[in-house]
Amino acid sequence: MAKLKVYEYPHPVLKQKAEKVGGVDDEMRKFLDDMLETMYAENGCGLAAPQVGVSKRVVVIDIAHEGEEPNPLYMVNPEIIWRSEEKEVCEEGCLSLPTLRAEVERPASVRIKYLDYNGDECELCAEDFLAVAVQHELDHLDGVLYIDHVSRLKRQMLIKKLNKIRSEAKRG
Ligand code: NI
C-alpha cells in the first residue's frame, strides 16, 4: 500500500466532475487500499478520488471512532437514489480544506447504491453522521465542496481564514 498526496483547495481537480469507473478489478482494489491508507494517515473519515488527483467516481469512508474496530466502506460509482425530506445540520471538515469547519444542512438520511470492494452491487440506507459523510464524499465526485453549501459571505470568511493559516505556516 502507498500513501497518496492529498490535493487541497483550490486545485482544479476538486472542481471537476469525476468519471464513472468500468468495474472493480485488482488495479482498482489496489487504489481503494491506497485511498483508505491515505485517509487513515490523515485522520479523515472519508476520502474521494478527486482529492488524490484521480477524477474517478470512487470513495472510501470509515466513521468508526478512535479506539473502535475499523469499519471501512468502499464505494465505486456511488449514486444517491433517495433523499429524506427531513434535513439536519452538522459540522463538516474536509482534508482538502485543512483546519476549517463549518455547519452544513443536508437531507438527514439517504439511500445509495454502489459497487463494493468485490465489485458487487450494494444498497445502503445511511443515517446520522454516515449520511453526512456519504453526501459530503459524493459531492466531491461532482466537483462540489462543503463550502459550496454555505452562504457566500461565510464561504469568503472560511477561505480568508485558510489563506491566513497557510501564510502563517509558510512564515513558520
Ligand atoms: Ni471532503
Backbone and ligand atoms as CSV (ligand in chain L), in Angstrom:
chain,resi,resn,atom,element,x,y,z
A,1,MET,N,N,0.841,-1.195,0.000
A,1,MET,CA,C,0.000,0.000,0.000
A,1,MET,C,C,0.877,1.247,0.000
A,2,ALA,N,N,0.308,2.308,-0.452
A,2,ALA,CA,C,1.070,3.552,-0.541
A,2,ALA,C,C,0.179,4.726,-0.155
A,3,LYS,N,N,0.788,5.657,0.556
A,3,LYS,CA,C,0.052,6.863,0.920
A,3,LYS,C,C,0.092,7.828,-0.271
A,4,LEU,N,N,-1.072,8.391,-0.584
A,4,LEU,CA,C,-1.184,9.278,-1.743
A,4,LEU,C,C,-1.170,10.735,-1.301
A,5,LYS,N,N,-0.854,11.614,-2.248
A,5,LYS,CA,C,-0.858,13.040,-1.964
A,5,LYS,C,C,-2.296,13.557,-1.983
A,6,VAL,N,N,-2.656,14.324,-0.970
A,6,VAL,CA,C,-3.998,14.916,-0.915
A,6,VAL,C,C,-3.954,16.328,-1.489
A,7,TYR,N,N,-4.795,16.555,-2.502
A,7,TYR,CA,C,-4.857,17.871,-3.138
A,7,TYR,C,C,-5.784,18.786,-2.358
A,8,GLU,N,N,-5.333,20.009,-2.219
A,8,GLU,CA,C,-6.100,20.972,-1.420
A,8,GLU,C,C,-6.729,22.055,-2.284
A,9,TYR,N,N,-7.781,22.657,-1.738
A,9,TYR,CA,C,-8.418,23.816,-2.342
A,9,TYR,C,C,-7.357,24.870,-2.621
A,10,PRO,N,N,-7.332,25.553,-3.752
A,10,PRO,CA,C,-8.287,25.491,-4.871
A,10,PRO,C,C,-7.784,24.695,-6.077
A,11,HIS,N,N,-7.194,23.522,-5.874
A,11,HIS,CA,C,-6.710,22.727,-7.008
A,11,HIS,C,C,-7.878,22.416,-7.966
A,12,PRO,N,N,-7.678,22.614,-9.278
A,12,PRO,CA,C,-8.793,22.433,-10.232
A,12,PRO,C,C,-9.397,21.032,-10.260
A,13,VAL,N,N,-8.624,19.989,-9.889
A,13,VAL,CA,C,-9.181,18.623,-9.932
A,13,VAL,C,C,-10.381,18.504,-8.984
A,14,LEU,N,N,-10.411,19.346,-7.961
A,14,LEU,CA,C,-11.503,19.296,-6.981
A,14,LEU,C,C,-12.802,19.880,-7.543
A,15,LYS,N,N,-12.703,20.614,-8.659
A,15,LYS,CA,C,-13.890,21.225,-9.262
A,15,LYS,C,C,-14.428,20.405,-10.430
A,16,GLN,N,N,-13.694,19.353,-10.818
A,16,GLN,CA,C,-14.096,18.540,-11.982
A,16,GLN,C,C,-15.183,17.538,-11.630
A,17,LYS,N,N,-16.018,17.227,-12.631
A,17,LYS,CA,C,-16.962,16.128,-12.469
A,17,LYS,C,C,-16.194,14.836,-12.766
A,18,ALA,N,N,-16.190,13.911,-11.812
A,18,ALA,CA,C,-15.402,12.689,-11.964
A,18,ALA,C,C,-16.104,11.688,-12.882
A,19,GLU,N,N,-15.293,10.829,-13.520
A,19,GLU,CA,C,-15.826,9.862,-14.472
A,19,GLU,C,C,-16.199,8.542,-13.819
A,20,LYS,N,N,-17.240,7.908,-14.380
A,20,LYS,CA,C,-17.651,6.580,-13.925
A,20,LYS,C,C,-16.547,5.569,-14.183
A,21,VAL,N,N,-16.470,4.547,-13.342
A,21,VAL,CA,C,-15.457,3.512,-13.459
A,21,VAL,C,C,-16.082,2.305,-14.148
A,22,GLY,N,N,-15.285,1.591,-14.961
A,22,GLY,CA,C,-15.796,0.438,-15.702
A,22,GLY,C,C,-16.169,-0.732,-14.816
A,23,GLY,N,N,-15.440,-0.930,-13.733
A,23,GLY,CA,C,-15.703,-2.049,-12.834
A,23,GLY,C,C,-14.611,-2.116,-11.791
A,24,VAL,N,N,-14.699,-3.135,-10.935
A,24,VAL,CA,C,-13.710,-3.253,-9.859
A,24,VAL,C,C,-12.778,-4.420,-10.166
A,25,ASP,N,N,-11.542,-4.098,-10.527
A,25,ASP,CA,C,-10.530,-5.136,-10.772
A,25,ASP,C,C,-9.409,-4.985,-9.738
A,26,ASP,N,N,-8.343,-5.774,-9.881
A,26,ASP,CA,C,-7.255,-5.739,-8.898
A,26,ASP,C,C,-6.601,-4.368,-8.816
A,27,GLU,N,N,-6.504,-3.721,-9.964
A,27,GLU,CA,C,-5.894,-2.390,-10.003
A,27,GLU,C,C,-6.746,-1.403,-9.196
A,28,MET,N,N,-8.070,-1.516,-9.354
A,28,MET,CA,C,-8.983,-0.666,-8.592
A,28,MET,C,C,-8.893,-0.978,-7.105
A,29,ARG,N,N,-8.808,-2.264,-6.756
A,29,ARG,CA,C,-8.694,-2.644,-5.340
A,29,ARG,C,C,-7.416,-2.085,-4.721
A,30,LYS,N,N,-6.348,-2.076,-5.493
A,30,LYS,CA,C,-5.079,-1.508,-5.003
A,30,LYS,C,C,-5.265,-0.012,-4.735
A,31,PHE,N,N,-5.980,0.654,-5.647
A,31,PHE,CA,C,-6.255,2.082,-5.474
A,31,PHE,C,C,-7.126,2.319,-4.234
A,32,LEU,N,N,-8.138,1.453,-4.034
A,32,LEU,CA,C,-9.003,1.572,-2.849
A,32,LEU,C,C,-8.183,1.399,-1.566
A,33,ASP,N,N,-7.256,0.432,-1.577
A,33,ASP,CA,C,-6.373,0.218,-0.417
A,33,ASP,C,C,-5.542,1.474,-0.143
A,34,ASP,N,N,-4.987,2.048,-1.204
A,34,ASP,CA,C,-4.151,3.242,-1.055
A,34,ASP,C,C,-4.968,4.426,-0.541
A,35,MET,N,N,-6.184,4.541,-1.052
A,35,MET,CA,C,-7.055,5.634,-0.594
A,35,MET,C,C,-7.370,5.483,0.887
A,36,LEU,N,N,-7.673,4.255,1.299
A,36,LEU,CA,C,-8.003,4.024,2.713
A,36,LEU,C,C,-6.806,4.335,3.604
A,37,GLU,N,N,-5.636,3.876,3.176
A,37,GLU,CA,C,-4.420,4.134,3.958
A,37,GLU,C,C,-4.181,5.648,4.092
A,38,THR,N,N,-4.384,6.347,2.986
A,38,THR,CA,C,-4.200,7.805,2.972
A,38,THR,C,C,-5.190,8.476,3.929
A,39,MET,N,N,-6.444,8.036,3.863
A,39,MET,CA,C,-7.484,8.612,4.728
A,39,MET,C,C,-7.148,8.389,6.203
A,40,TYR,N,N,-6.743,7.178,6.565
A,40,TYR,CA,C,-6.381,6.891,7.961
A,40,TYR,C,C,-5.170,7.727,8.387
A,41,ALA,N,N,-4.179,7.821,7.502
A,41,ALA,CA,C,-2.957,8.570,7.831
A,41,ALA,C,C,-3.268,10.044,8.083
A,42,GLU,N,N,-4.288,10.552,7.396
A,42,GLU,CA,C,-4.652,11.971,7.536
A,42,GLU,C,C,-5.744,12.176,8.594
A,43,ASN,N,N,-6.119,11.098,9.287
A,43,ASN,CA,C,-7.183,11.168,10.298
A,43,ASN,C,C,-8.513,11.658,9.726
A,44,GLY,N,N,-8.800,11.258,8.498
A,44,GLY,CA,C,-10.075,11.634,7.887
A,44,GLY,C,C,-11.094,10.519,8.076
A,45,CYS,N,N,-12.370,10.824,7.886
A,45,CYS,CA,C,-13.405,9.790,7.956
A,45,CYS,C,C,-13.999,9.535,6.570
A,46,GLY,N,N,-13.463,10.229,5.567
A,46,GLY,CA,C,-13.907,9.988,4.203
A,46,GLY,C,C,-12.895,10.588,3.237
A,47,LEU,N,N,-12.798,9.964,2.060
A,47,LEU,CA,C,-11.889,10.482,1.039
A,47,LEU,C,C,-12.449,10.115,-0.334
A,48,ALA,N,N,-12.454,11.086,-1.237
A,48,ALA,CA,C,-12.939,10.854,-2.595
A,48,ALA,C,C,-11.755,10.925,-3.552
A,49,ALA,N,N,-11.795,10.109,-4.624
A,49,ALA,CA,C,-10.658,10.005,-5.544
A,49,ALA,C,C,-10.164,11.363,-6.067
A,50,PRO,N,N,-11.064,12.319,-6.391
A,50,PRO,CA,C,-10.537,13.611,-6.869
A,50,PRO,C,C,-9.597,14.277,-5.863
A,51,GLN,N,N,-9.767,13.960,-4.578
A,51,GLN,CA,C,-8.905,14.555,-3.551
A,51,GLN,C,C,-7.470,14.041,-3.620
A,52,VAL,N,N,-7.273,12.894,-4.292
A,52,VAL,CA,C,-5.907,12.418,-4.515
A,52,VAL,C,C,-5.540,12.573,-6.000
A,53,GLY,N,N,-6.259,13.457,-6.677
A,53,GLY,CA,C,-5.915,13.825,-8.046
A,53,GLY,C,C,-6.420,12.876,-9.110
A,54,VAL,N,N,-7.313,11.954,-8.736
A,54,VAL,CA,C,-7.848,10.976,-9.689
A,54,VAL,C,C,-9.328,11.274,-9.906
A,55,SER,N,N,-9.664,11.721,-11.114
A,55,SER,CA,C,-11.029,12.157,-11.380
A,55,SER,C,C,-11.925,10.975,-11.751
A,56,LYS,N,N,-12.139,10.083,-10.774
A,56,LYS,CA,C,-12.982,8.895,-10.970
A,56,LYS,C,C,-13.982,8.808,-9.828
A,57,ARG,N,N,-15.128,8.119,-10.090
A,57,ARG,CA,C,-16.194,8.068,-9.085
A,57,ARG,C,C,-15.915,6.956,-8.074
A,58,VAL,N,N,-15.007,7.253,-7.156
A,58,VAL,CA,C,-14.551,6.298,-6.151
A,58,VAL,C,C,-14.430,7.020,-4.811
A,59,VAL,N,N,-14.924,6.355,-3.753
A,59,VAL,CA,C,-14.962,6.967,-2.426
A,59,VAL,C,C,-14.634,5.916,-1.366
A,60,VAL,N,N,-13.923,6.307,-0.312
A,60,VAL,CA,C,-13.802,5.449,0.866
A,60,VAL,C,C,-14.282,6.242,2.088
A,61,ILE,N,N,-14.908,5.519,3.016
A,61,ILE,CA,C,-15.459,6.143,4.222
A,61,ILE,C,C,-15.226,5.200,5.395
A,62,ASP,N,N,-14.865,5.744,6.539
A,62,ASP,CA,C,-14.886,4.975,7.787
A,62,ASP,C,C,-15.209,5.943,8.912
A,63,ILE,N,N,-16.403,5.811,9.483
A,63,ILE,CA,C,-16.809,6.758,10.527
A,63,ILE,C,C,-16.627,6.171,11.928
A,64,ALA,N,N,-15.942,5.024,12.039
A,64,ALA,CA,C,-15.666,4.450,13.365
A,64,ALA,C,C,-14.814,5.436,14.162
A,65,HIS,N,N,-15.093,5.530,15.457
A,65,HIS,CA,C,-14.315,6.443,16.308
A,65,HIS,C,C,-12.974,5.825,16.645
A,66,GLU,N,N,-12.065,6.671,17.118
A,66,GLU,CA,C,-10.753,6.198,17.538
A,66,GLU,C,C,-10.930,5.152,18.631
A,67,GLY,N,N,-10.191,4.061,18.541
A,67,GLY,CA,C,-10.298,3.006,19.535
A,67,GLY,C,C,-11.342,1.951,19.173
A,68,GLU,N,N,-12.236,2.277,18.229
A,68,GLU,CA,C,-13.218,1.293,17.760
A,68,GLU,C,C,-12.616,0.476,16.623
A,69,GLU,N,N,-13.236,-0.693,16.369
A,69,GLU,CA,C,-12.843,-1.507,15.220
A,69,GLU,C,C,-12.967,-0.683,13.936
A,70,PRO,N,N,-11.985,-0.722,13.046
A,70,PRO,CA,C,-12.161,-0.047,11.756
A,70,PRO,C,C,-13.341,-0.667,10.989
A,71,ASN,N,N,-14.057,0.165,10.272
A,71,ASN,CA,C,-15.231,-0.307,9.525
A,71,ASN,C,C,-15.263,0.373,8.155
A,72,PRO,N,N,-14.285,0.026,7.292
A,72,PRO,CA,C,-14.181,0.748,6.019
A,72,PRO,C,C,-15.302,0.427,5.035
A,73,LEU,N,N,-15.765,1.453,4.369
A,73,LEU,CA,C,-16.737,1.315,3.284
A,73,LEU,C,C,-16.046,1.751,2.005
A,74,TYR,N,N,-16.092,0.895,0.996
A,74,TYR,CA,C,-15.511,1.222,-0.307
A,74,TYR,C,C,-16.671,1.406,-1.271
A,75,MET,N,N,-16.698,2.521,-1.969
A,75,MET,CA,C,-17.812,2.769,-2.879
A,75,MET,C,C,-17.304,3.177,-4.258
A,76,VAL,N,N,-17.659,2.353,-5.244
A,76,VAL,CA,C,-17.308,2.648,-6.633
A,76,VAL,C,C,-18.608,2.983,-7.374
A,77,ASN,N,N,-18.584,4.036,-8.163
A,77,ASN,CA,C,-19.769,4.540,-8.877
A,77,ASN,C,C,-20.972,4.743,-7.943
A,78,PRO,N,N,-20.793,5.343,-6.782
A,78,PRO,CA,C,-21.929,5.518,-5.869
A,78,PRO,C,C,-22.936,6.511,-6.426
A,79,GLU,N,N,-24.186,6.277,-6.066
A,79,GLU,CA,C,-25.283,7.103,-6.569
A,79,GLU,C,C,-26.326,7.235,-5.469
A,80,ILE,N,N,-26.796,8.430,-5.221
A,80,ILE,CA,C,-27.893,8.613,-4.255
A,80,ILE,C,C,-29.192,8.323,-4.974
A,81,ILE,N,N,-29.981,7.370,-4.449
A,81,ILE,CA,C,-31.239,7.013,-5.118
A,81,ILE,C,C,-32.448,7.495,-4.331
A,82,TRP,N,N,-32.237,7.989,-3.127
A,82,TRP,CA,C,-33.329,8.550,-2.325
A,82,TRP,C,C,-32.750,9.491,-1.267
A,83,ARG,N,N,-33.463,10.611,-1.058
A,83,ARG,CA,C,-33.074,11.563,-0.015
A,83,ARG,C,C,-34.280,11.827,0.869
A,84,SER,N,N,-34.095,11.907,2.177
A,84,SER,CA,C,-35.216,12.219,3.076
A,84,SER,C,C,-35.613,13.679,2.926
A,85,GLU,N,N,-36.896,13.966,3.205
A,85,GLU,CA,C,-37.367,15.353,3.234
A,85,GLU,C,C,-36.719,16.066,4.416
A,86,GLU,N,N,-36.607,15.321,5.495
A,86,GLU,CA,C,-36.060,15.866,6.731
A,86,GLU,C,C,-34.595,16.261,6.536
A,87,LYS,N,N,-34.263,17.438,7.045
A,87,LYS,CA,C,-32.876,17.910,6.924
A,87,LYS,C,C,-32.226,17.932,8.305
A,88,GLU,N,N,-30.898,17.942,8.283
A,88,GLU,CA,C,-30.172,18.064,9.531
A,88,GLU,C,C,-28.926,18.904,9.307
A,89,VAL,N,N,-28.535,19.617,10.347
A,89,VAL,CA,C,-27.338,20.447,10.273
A,89,VAL,C,C,-26.215,19.742,11.021
A,90,CYS,N,N,-25.034,19.675,10.391
A,90,CYS,CA,C,-23.899,19.017,11.034
A,90,CYS,C,C,-22.629,19.804,10.688
A,91,GLU,N,N,-21.686,19.819,11.604
A,91,GLU,CA,C,-20.423,20.492,11.329
A,91,GLU,C,C,-19.545,19.575,10.476
A,92,GLU,N,N,-18.999,20.118,9.393
A,92,GLU,CA,C,-18.176,19.315,8.491
A,92,GLU,C,C,-16.772,19.895,8.351
A,93,GLY,N,N,-15.846,19.007,8.049
A,93,GLY,CA,C,-14.488,19.403,7.710
A,93,GLY,C,C,-14.093,18.615,6.479
A,94,CYS,N,N,-12.930,18.912,5.903
A,94,CYS,CA,C,-12.518,18.245,4.672
A,94,CYS,C,C,-10.995,18.265,4.595
A,95,LEU,N,N,-10.399,17.147,4.186
A,95,LEU,CA,C,-8.934,17.084,4.097
A,95,LEU,C,C,-8.395,18.045,3.042
A,96,SER,N,N,-9.246,18.470,2.106
A,96,SER,CA,C,-8.813,19.414,1.076
A,96,SER,C,C,-8.961,20.868,1.519
A,97,LEU,N,N,-9.574,21.052,2.714
A,97,LEU,CA,C,-9.702,22.392,3.299
A,97,LEU,C,C,-9.216,22.305,4.746
A,98,PRO,N,N,-7.903,22.048,4.920
A,98,PRO,CA,C,-7.396,21.726,6.257
A,98,PRO,C,C,-7.702,22.816,7.276
A,99,THR,N,N,-7.984,22.355,8.486
A,99,THR,CA,C,-8.280,23.159,9.694
A,99,THR,C,C,-9.659,23.840,9.686
A,100,LEU,N,N,-10.309,23.957,8.533
A,100,LEU,CA,C,-11.616,24.631,8.514
A,100,LEU,C,C,-12.731,23.672,8.923
A,101,ARG,N,N,-13.782,24.258,9.513
A,101,ARG,CA,C,-15.003,23.513,9.788
A,101,ARG,C,C,-16.175,24.461,9.613
A,102,ALA,N,N,-17.310,23.939,9.170
A,102,ALA,CA,C,-18.494,24.781,9.060
A,102,ALA,C,C,-19.742,23.915,9.111
A,103,GLU,N,N,-20.835,24.528,9.547
A,103,GLU,CA,C,-22.102,23.810,9.617
A,103,GLU,C,C,-22.767,23.800,8.254
A,104,VAL,N,N,-23.251,22.608,7.875
A,104,VAL,CA,C,-23.898,22.426,6.577
A,104,VAL,C,C,-25.227,21.708,6.800
A,105,GLU,N,N,-26.267,22.157,6.088
A,105,GLU,CA,C,-27.559,21.484,6.164
A,105,GLU,C,C,-27.711,20.539,4.975
A,106,ARG,N,N,-28.104,19.295,5.267
A,106,ARG,CA,C,-28.297,18.286,4.212
A,106,ARG,C,C,-29.474,17.398,4.592
A,107,PRO,N,N,-30.010,16.626,3.628
A,107,PRO,CA,C,-31.009,15.613,3.988
A,107,PRO,C,C,-30.485,14.719,5.119
A,108,ALA,N,N,-31.360,14.384,6.067
A,108,ALA,CA,C,-30.944,13.642,7.264
A,108,ALA,C,C,-30.569,12.203,6.937
A,109,SER,N,N,-31.235,11.611,5.936
A,109,SER,CA,C,-30.846,10.261,5.520
A,109,SER,C,C,-30.935,10.123,4.003
A,110,VAL,N,N,-30.121,9.216,3.496
A,110,VAL,CA,C,-30.083,8.970,2.051
A,110,VAL,C,C,-29.946,7.471,1.796
A,111,ARG,N,N,-30.466,7.036,0.658
A,111,ARG,CA,C,-30.230,5.661,0.225
A,111,ARG,C,C,-29.305,5.733,-0.981
A,112,ILE,N,N,-28.281,4.890,-0.968
A,112,ILE,CA,C,-27.327,4.912,-2.071
A,112,ILE,C,C,-27.117,3.512,-2.626
A,113,LYS,N,N,-26.718,3.477,-3.887
A,113,LYS,CA,C,-26.265,2.198,-4.455
A,113,LYS,C,C,-24.859,2.394,-4.995
A,114,TYR,N,N,-24.076,1.351,-4.969
A,114,TYR,CA,C,-22.673,1.447,-5.354
A,114,TYR,C,C,-22.110,0.039,-5.573
A,115,LEU,N,N,-20.908,-0.021,-6.104
A,115,LEU,CA,C,-20.184,-1.290,-6.183
A,115,LEU,C,C,-19.203,-1.331,-5.027
A,116,ASP,N,N,-19.119,-2.468,-4.343
A,116,ASP,CA,C,-18.205,-2.577,-3.201
A,116,ASP,C,C,-16.817,-3.075,-3.648
A,117,TYR,N,N,-15.991,-3.411,-2.673
A,117,TYR,CA,C,-14.600,-3.835,-2.910
A,117,TYR,C,C,-14.509,-5.024,-3.857
A,118,ASN,N,N,-15.540,-5.878,-3.826
A,118,ASN,CA,C,-15.539,-7.057,-4.693
A,118,ASN,C,C,-16.230,-6.810,-6.028
A,119,GLY,N,N,-16.737,-5.592,-6.201
A,119,GLY,CA,C,-17.448,-5.272,-7.435
A,119,GLY,C,C,-18.918,-5.665,-7.393
A,120,ASP,N,N,-19.386,-6.074,-6.203
A,120,ASP,CA,C,-20.795,-6.451,-6.056
A,120,ASP,C,C,-21.667,-5.210,-5.873
A,121,GLU,N,N,-22.873,-5.271,-6.451
A,121,GLU,CA,C,-23.804,-4.156,-6.318
A,121,GLU,C,C,-24.406,-4.145,-4.920
A,122,CYS,N,N,-24.348,-2.999,-4.269
A,122,CYS,CA,C,-24.845,-2.882,-2.894
A,122,CYS,C,C,-25.793,-1.713,-2.787
A,123,GLU,N,N,-26.672,-1.789,-1.783
A,123,GLU,CA,C,-27.507,-0.650,-1.431
A,123,GLU,C,C,-27.375,-0.427,0.055
A,124,LEU,N,N,-27.429,0.839,0.442
A,124,LEU,CA,C,-27.237,1.172,1.851
A,124,LEU,C,C,-28.101,2.371,2.184
A,125,CYS,N,N,-28.792,2.273,3.348
A,125,CYS,CA,C,-29.514,3.448,3.835
A,125,CYS,C,C,-28.641,4.080,4.910
A,126,ALA,N,N,-28.207,5.299,4.666
A,126,ALA,CA,C,-27.290,5.976,5.590
A,126,ALA,C,C,-28.048,7.022,6.390
A,127,GLU,N,N,-27.811,7.014,7.707
A,127,GLU,CA,C,-28.439,7.982,8.605
A,127,GLU,C,C,-27.355,8.634,9.443
A,128,ASP,N,N,-27.765,9.663,10.175
A,128,ASP,CA,C,-26.879,10.355,11.119
A,128,ASP,C,C,-25.573,10.762,10.439
A,129,PHE,N,N,-24.452,10.511,11.137
A,129,PHE,CA,C,-23.184,11.017,10.591
A,129,PHE,C,C,-22.775,10.296,9.304
A,130,LEU,N,N,-23.185,9.034,9.156
A,130,LEU,CA,C,-22.857,8.323,7.906
A,130,LEU,C,C,-23.525,9.006,6.707
A,131,ALA,N,N,-24.752,9.503,6.916
A,131,ALA,CA,C,-25.451,10.220,5.832
A,131,ALA,C,C,-24.685,11.485,5.450
A,132,VAL,N,N,-24.139,12.153,6.448
A,132,VAL,CA,C,-23.350,13.368,6.196
A,132,VAL,C,C,-22.096,13.005,5.402
A,133,ALA,N,N,-21.388,11.969,5.868
A,133,ALA,CA,C,-20.136,11.562,5.224
A,133,ALA,C,C,-20.383,11.150,3.769
A,134,VAL,N,N,-21.429,10.365,3.549
A,134,VAL,CA,C,-21.740,9.891,2.199
A,134,VAL,C,C,-22.028,11.072,1.269
A,135,GLN,N,N,-22.856,12.003,1.730
A,135,GLN,CA,C,-23.223,13.135,0.867
A,135,GLN,C,C,-22.028,14.050,0.619
A,136,HIS,N,N,-21.207,14.228,1.641
A,136,HIS,CA,C,-20.002,15.052,1.500
A,136,HIS,C,C,-19.058,14.434,0.450
A,137,GLU,N,N,-18.824,13.130,0.565
A,137,GLU,CA,C,-17.880,12.469,-0.357
A,137,GLU,C,C,-18.446,12.397,-1.783
A,138,LEU,N,N,-19.746,12.106,-1.902
A,138,LEU,CA,C,-20.337,12.036,-3.243
A,138,LEU,C,C,-20.327,13.403,-3.919
A,139,ASP,N,N,-20.469,14.458,-3.137
A,139,ASP,CA,C,-20.354,15.823,-3.672
A,139,ASP,C,C,-19.003,16.021,-4.370
A,140,HIS,N,N,-17.940,15.476,-3.753
A,140,HIS,CA,C,-16.596,15.616,-4.330
A,140,HIS,C,C,-16.557,15.082,-5.764
A,141,LEU,N,N,-17.360,14.052,-6.044
A,141,LEU,CA,C,-17.354,13.433,-7.368
A,141,LEU,C,C,-18.000,14.340,-8.416
A,142,ASP,N,N,-18.754,15.330,-7.933
A,142,ASP,CA,C,-19.369,16.298,-8.841
A,142,ASP,C,C,-18.696,17.666,-8.742
A,143,GLY,N,N,-17.509,17.683,-8.165
A,143,GLY,CA,C,-16.762,18.938,-8.081
A,143,GLY,C,C,-17.319,19.916,-7.057
A,144,VAL,N,N,-18.051,19.392,-6.077
A,144,VAL,CA,C,-18.678,20.256,-5.067
A,144,VAL,C,C,-17.999,20.053,-3.713
A,145,LEU,N,N,-17.658,21.160,-3.068
A,145,LEU,CA,C,-17.073,21.118,-1.724
A,145,LEU,C,C,-18.128,21.581,-0.719
A,146,TYR,N,N,-17.949,21.217,0.560
A,146,TYR,CA,C,-18.988,21.592,1.529
A,146,TYR,C,C,-19.133,23.102,1.647
A,147,ILE,N,N,-18.059,23.837,1.357
A,147,ILE,CA,C,-18.168,25.304,1.441
A,147,ILE,C,C,-19.071,25.865,0.337
A,148,ASP,N,N,-19.369,25.045,-0.676
A,148,ASP,CA,C,-20.318,25.480,-1.710
A,148,ASP,C,C,-21.754,25.468,-1.192
A,149,HIS,N,N,-21.973,24.866,-0.020
A,149,HIS,CA,C,-23.329,24.788,0.546
A,149,HIS,C,C,-23.597,25.883,1.569
A,150,VAL,N,N,-22.604,26.690,1.898
A,150,VAL,CA,C,-22.821,27.766,2.874
A,150,VAL,C,C,-22.986,29.098,2.129
A,151,SER,N,N,-23.371,30.141,2.836
A,151,SER,CA,C,-23.590,31.439,2.192
A,151,SER,C,C,-22.277,31.970,1.617
A,152,ARG,N,N,-22.414,32.897,0.660
A,152,ARG,CA,C,-21.223,33.446,0.008
A,152,ARG,C,C,-20.323,34.149,1.029
A,153,LEU,N,N,-20.956,34.855,1.936
A,153,LEU,CA,C,-20.216,35.591,2.964
A,153,LEU,C,C,-19.419,34.631,3.850
A,154,LYS,N,N,-20.105,33.570,4.277
A,154,LYS,CA,C,-19.467,32.576,5.141
A,154,LYS,C,C,-18.312,31.897,4.387
A,155,ARG,N,N,-18.534,31.626,3.088
A,155,ARG,CA,C,-17.505,30.969,2.271
A,155,ARG,C,C,-16.263,31.851,2.162
A,156,GLN,N,N,-16.498,33.137,1.909
A,156,GLN,CA,C,-15.375,34.080,1.803
A,156,GLN,C,C,-14.593,34.132,3.108
A,157,MET,N,N,-15.336,34.091,4.224
A,157,MET,CA,C,-14.707,34.124,5.547
A,157,MET,C,C,-13.814,32.899,5.756
A,158,LEU,N,N,-14.334,31.737,5.365
A,158,LEU,CA,C,-13.599,30.479,5.542
A,158,LEU,C,C,-12.330,30.470,4.691
A,159,ILE,N,N,-12.434,30.927,3.449
A,159,ILE,CA,C,-11.277,30.913,2.543
A,159,ILE,C,C,-10.217,31.909,3.027
A,160,LYS,N,N,-10.689,33.035,3.554
A,160,LYS,CA,C,-9.773,34.028,4.117
A,160,LYS,C,C,-8.996,33.419,5.286
A,161,LYS,N,N,-9.733,32.682,6.115
A,161,LYS,CA,C,-9.127,32.038,7.278
A,161,LYS,C,C,-8.080,31.019,6.822
A,162,LEU,N,N,-8.418,30.230,5.783
A,162,LEU,CA,C,-7.499,29.212,5.267
A,162,LEU,C,C,-6.226,29.879,4.723
A,163,ASN,N,N,-6.387,30.951,3.971
A,163,ASN,CA,C,-5.231,31.650,3.407
A,163,ASN,C,C,-4.343,32.235,4.504
A,164,LYS,N,N,-4.977,32.714,5.563
A,164,LYS,CA,C,-4.232,33.279,6.690
A,164,LYS,C,C,-3.405,32.173,7.366
A,165,ILE,N,N,-4.043,31.023,7.591
A,165,ILE,CA,C,-3.349,29.895,8.219
A,165,ILE,C,C,-2.180,29.444,7.346
A,166,ARG,N,N,-2.411,29.426,6.035
A,166,ARG,CA,C,-1.350,28.994,5.098
A,166,ARG,C,C,-0.178,29.956,5.115
A,167,SER,N,N,-0.449,31.249,5.105
A,167,SER,CA,C,0.657,32.217,5.063
A,167,SER,C,C,1.419,32.200,6.391
A,168,GLU,N,N,0.704,31.940,7.488
A,168,GLU,CA,C,1.378,31.827,8.787
A,168,GLU,C,C,2.274,30.594,8.824
A,169,ALA,N,N,1.767,29.502,8.232
A,169,ALA,CA,C,2.532,28.253,8.204
A,169,ALA,C,C,3.796,28.421,7.362
A,170,LYS,N,N,3.673,29.191,6.279
A,170,LYS,CA,C,4.824,29.433,5.400
A,170,LYS,C,C,5.903,30.235,6.122
A,171,ARG,N,N,5.436,31.229,6.889
A,171,ARG,CA,C,6.399,32.043,7.653
A,171,ARG,C,C,7.060,31.223,8.758
A,172,GLY,N,N,6.318,30.195,9.254
A,172,GLY,CA,C,6.838,29.289,10.248
A,172,GLY,C,C,6.828,29.850,11.663
L,1,NI,NI,NI,-14.054,16.486,1.713
